[in-house]
Every structure is written in structure tokens, then in C-alpha cells.
Amino acid sequence: MRKRSVGINVRVSVTEKRKMTLMAKRCGLSLSEYLRQRALGYEPGGHPPKEVFDILDKLDEIAESCSVRDGAVINAQTDRLRDLLIGGN
């Protein structure tokens, strides 16, 4: 585990902090992690809403009630969608 023990203090306006906090939340990251990634040249992607994953979970449930062959096809497609949404391969 990486140990972070050195702080960096940066002054921002209330509006700037609000915007940075919102952007971090959209990416599913803490403000510190969001700023760290941006400072190191990464561009964190947005995080899909919980409802998207709820729908994919429901598709998995449907796949379980299908034949083995059809269920496998549905599961493969929902896995592919999950990967696209969260930046997998």
C-alpha cells in the first residue's frame, strides 16, 4: 500500500471548489484522488449512474431464468456493457 504523507495546499474560490467537487463526484472519486489524477495527467471518466448498473443486474437475473445457451449470450453482452461503462477492456 502506498503511503501518502506529504500535503499540498492550494487556494481556490468557493465556486472553483464546488466545481472540482462536482467533477470528482461525477467520476466516482474523492476530491483528493480526482485532483491527484488530473495533476498527474490522467483524465478520469464520468461514472455512470447507479440505475445503469441496476438495469444490468436485472439483465443478469433474466439470463439466469433462460436456457444455459441463451443465458450465456445475455451474460456476455451485459459483461461487455459493464466494461464499456467502467472503462474495462
Sequence and secondary structure as in RCSB ss.txt:
>XXXX:A:sequence
MRKRSVGINVRVSVTEKRKMTLMAKRCGLSLSEYLRQRALGYEPGGHPPKEVFDILDKLDEIAESCSVRDGAVIN
AQTDRLRDLLIGGN
>XXXX:A:secstr
             HHHHHHHHHHHHHTT  HHHHHHHHHTT        HHHHHHHHHHHHHHHTS HHHHHHHH
HHHHHHHHHHHT  
